[in-house]
Amino acid sequence: MEQITTLRRLEEALAEHYGWAISPSARVKISTAVARKSGRLHVAPEEYCKLAAASESELLSLVEEAAVGETYFFREPPQFNYLREEILPELIARSADHRPRLWSAACSTGEEAFSLAITFDQAKPPRAETAVEIFATDVRNRALLTASRAHYHVPSLRMVNAKMRARYFEHTGGTPEAPLNGRYIVISDVRRLVTFRRVNLLDAIFWKGVAHRFDLITCSNLLLYFHNVAARQMVERLSRSLREGGYLMVAPAESSLVEHARLKPVKDCPALFRRTA
């Protein structure tokens, strides 16, 4: 009984500090992470739950263990095609006023942020000098370390064709028998476009510095894991962070969660919204 009570307290702390909705699947991940962490620390699971719920650093350590992190390059091809053909050319045309600023708000291990950088490079006119700033954030230090290294294995490139692999990645490792094994490293011209930073998106202080700053924000597969209050708050904060006429892109399964007077759906692209005045 005590373990159930302390687990509930831990779940409440995760909901408060990180916005997590505690679904049955989330509860399984949390319980599994608690078992691993308590085993490594040689304490009873209920004692670890008390420790983690009361410690900001240990709570983050648990998030590192339990958070969903699976992603890959160009995860939603229709969205990236639309960005390449419509949205990014529009932002480039506006770049006489300011360089486009893009933000991958829940970047995980970096595939989405580098997908944006590659798509921008494809969208800009040949020999154009248009610069772009791409900001990428995640709460997990481990994911950001992977992102900063920009080393990926074949499963992360499942939506990347051979021509794009040759243009934007350097291949290392592999054997004549299995040439696609080894790692793919994002080329330096793409890496230098992206700045990674650790951010807890439930930290109100962070949002004070990003109001009306971005032309495009991608926030995919995050709202689904938030409880209702956190999801509504996140949509409001993301809308404030967009310039007028800027765009918010979420995962198709999250479209119904974007309910905001200033965010209007773009009819030709799934889960893309434009900020109005």
KANOR-V675221 format. One record per backbone hydrogen bond with DSSP energy under -1.0 kcal/mol. NH is the residue of the N-H (numbers start at 1). CO is the residue of the C=O. E is the energy in kcal/mol with one decimal. If there is no record, write none. Layout:
nh:NH co:CO e:E
nh:NH co:CO e:E
This chain:
nh:5 co:1 e:-2.2
nh:6 co:2 e:-2.7
nh:7 co:3 e:-2.2
nh:8 co:4 e:-2.0
nh:9 co:5 e:-1.9
nh:10 co:6 e:-2.0
nh:11 co:7 e:-2.5
nh:12 co:8 e:-2.3
nh:13 co:9 e:-2.0
nh:14 co:10 e:-2.3
nh:15 co:11 e:-2.3
nh:16 co:12 e:-2.3
nh:17 co:13 e:-2.8
nh:18 co:14 e:-2.1
nh:19 co:15 e:-1.0
nh:20 co:14 e:-1.3
nh:21 co:225 e:-2.6
nh:23 co:21 e:-1.4
nh:27 co:23 e:-2.7
nh:28 co:24 e:-1.7
nh:29 co:25 e:-1.9
nh:30 co:26 e:-2.8
nh:31 co:27 e:-2.7
nh:32 co:28 e:-2.4
nh:33 co:29 e:-2.4
nh:34 co:30 e:-2.7
nh:35 co:31 e:-2.2
nh:36 co:32 e:-2.1
nh:37 co:33 e:-2.9
nh:38 co:34 e:-2.9
nh:39 co:35 e:-1.8
nh:40 co:36 e:-2.2
nh:41 co:37 e:-2.0
nh:43 co:38 e:-2.2
nh:48 co:44 e:-2.3
nh:49 co:45 e:-2.4
nh:50 co:46 e:-1.7
nh:51 co:47 e:-2.3
nh:52 co:48 e:-3.2
nh:53 co:49 e:-2.3
nh:54 co:50 e:-1.2
nh:59 co:55 e:-2.3
nh:60 co:56 e:-2.0
nh:61 co:57 e:-2.0
nh:62 co:58 e:-2.0
nh:63 co:59 e:-2.0
nh:64 co:60 e:-2.2
nh:65 co:61 e:-1.1
nh:66 co:62 e:-2.5
nh:67 co:63 e:-2.6
nh:73 co:156 e:-2.7
nh:80 co:76 e:-1.8
nh:81 co:77 e:-2.8
nh:82 co:78 e:-1.9
nh:83 co:79 e:-2.4
nh:84 co:80 e:-2.4
nh:85 co:81 e:-2.4
nh:86 co:82 e:-2.7
nh:87 co:82 e:-1.5
nh:88 co:83 e:-2.8
nh:90 co:86 e:-1.4
nh:91 co:87 e:-2.3
nh:92 co:88 e:-2.8
nh:93 co:89 e:-2.2
nh:94 co:90 e:-1.3
nh:95 co:92 e:-1.5
nh:97 co:94 e:-1.8
nh:102 co:133 e:-3.1
nh:103 co:216 e:-2.0
nh:104 co:135 e:-2.7
nh:105 co:218 e:-2.7
nh:107 co:137 e:-2.9
nh:110 co:107 e:-2.4
nh:114 co:110 e:-2.5
nh:115 co:111 e:-2.0
nh:116 co:112 e:-2.1
nh:117 co:113 e:-1.9
nh:118 co:114 e:-2.6
nh:119 co:115 e:-2.5
nh:120 co:116 e:-2.5
nh:121 co:117 e:-2.1
nh:122 co:118 e:-2.1
nh:123 co:119 e:-1.9
nh:124 co:120 e:-1.8
nh:128 co:125 e:-2.0
nh:133 co:100 e:-2.5
nh:134 co:193 e:-1.6
nh:135 co:102 e:-2.9
nh:136 co:195 e:-2.7
nh:137 co:104 e:-2.4
nh:138 co:197 e:-1.2
nh:144 co:140 e:-2.0
nh:145 co:141 e:-2.1
nh:146 co:142 e:-1.7
nh:147 co:143 e:-2.3
nh:148 co:144 e:-2.6
nh:149 co:145 e:-1.5
nh:150 co:146 e:-1.6
nh:152 co:184 e:-2.6
nh:156 co:153 e:-1.5
nh:157 co:154 e:-2.0
nh:158 co:155 e:-1.2
nh:160 co:157 e:-2.0
nh:165 co:161 e:-2.5
nh:166 co:162 e:-2.3
nh:167 co:163 e:-1.6
nh:168 co:164 e:-2.5
nh:169 co:165 e:-1.6
nh:170 co:185 e:-3.0
nh:172 co:183 e:-2.6
nh:175 co:178 e:-1.2
nh:181 co:178 e:-1.7
nh:183 co:172 e:-2.7
nh:184 co:152 e:-3.6
nh:185 co:170 e:-3.2
nh:186 co:150 e:-2.0
nh:187 co:168 e:-2.1
nh:191 co:187 e:-2.3
nh:192 co:188 e:-2.5
nh:193 co:190 e:-1.5
nh:194 co:191 e:-1.6
nh:195 co:134 e:-2.7
nh:197 co:136 e:-2.1
nh:199 co:138 e:-1.8
nh:203 co:200 e:-2.4
nh:208 co:205 e:-1.1
nh:209 co:206 e:-1.5
nh:210 co:207 e:-1.3
nh:212 co:240 e:-2.9
nh:213 co:210 e:-1.5
nh:213 co:241 e:-1.0
nh:214 co:241 e:-2.8
nh:215 co:101 e:-2.7
nh:216 co:101 e:-1.4
nh:217 co:247 e:-2.7
nh:218 co:103 e:-3.0
nh:219 co:249 e:-3.0
nh:225 co:222 e:-1.7
nh:226 co:223 e:-1.5
nh:227 co:19 e:-2.1
nh:231 co:227 e:-2.6
nh:232 co:228 e:-2.3
nh:233 co:229 e:-2.2
nh:234 co:230 e:-2.4
nh:235 co:231 e:-2.2
nh:236 co:232 e:-2.0
nh:237 co:233 e:-2.4
nh:238 co:234 e:-2.8
nh:239 co:235 e:-2.3
nh:240 co:236 e:-1.8
nh:241 co:237 e:-1.3
nh:243 co:214 e:-3.0
nh:245 co:275 e:-2.1
nh:246 co:243 e:-2.4
nh:247 co:215 e:-2.4
nh:248 co:273 e:-2.8
nh:249 co:217 e:-3.0
nh:250 co:271 e:-2.3
nh:254 co:251 e:-2.5
nh:255 co:252 e:-1.3
nh:257 co:254 e:-1.9
nh:258 co:255 e:-1.6
nh:259 co:257 e:-1.3
nh:263 co:260 e:-1.3
nh:264 co:274 e:-2.8
nh:266 co:272 e:-3.0
nh:269 co:266 e:-1.6
nh:272 co:269 e:-1.0
nh:273 co:248 e:-2.8
nh:274 co:264 e:-3.0
nh:275 co:246 e:-3.1
nh:276 co:262 e:-2.8
